[in-house]
Amino acid sequence: LWGTMIQSQYRCFLISLSYLNVVADILVLQSFLRRLFASRLTKKMKQHEVFKRHINSIKIQSQWRMMFCYVNYVNDLADILEFQSFFRRRFAVKKVKKLKLESWKISWK
């Protein structure tokens, strides 16, 4: 009877020791996996920040190009209007001279 009780207690001790070793191994594995996931998440966040900065720089460049093109468009439009104004004025002056000459010819007849 005493032999079976001692064996029972010894088996219980071995099982509890095995259980504690398994729990310790699980905790070490969990710690390793948490660290691995945290480092991956940190890496993703850093990549996301780099990507976000890249997207923001693209937006800034796009706005700058748009503004540059718009200013060039407005300047080209102003040049075209000035060019048209010059030639319309020139044609109008020629027409006025021609009309004055015709009216002067008619008045001398």
Buried (B, 14 or more C-beta within 10 A) or exposed (E): EEEEEEEEEEEEEEEEEEEEEEEEEEEEEEEEEEEEEEEEEEEEEEEEEEEEEEEEEEEEEEEEEEEEEEEEEEEEEEEEEEEEEEEEEEEEEEEEEEEEEEEEEEEEE
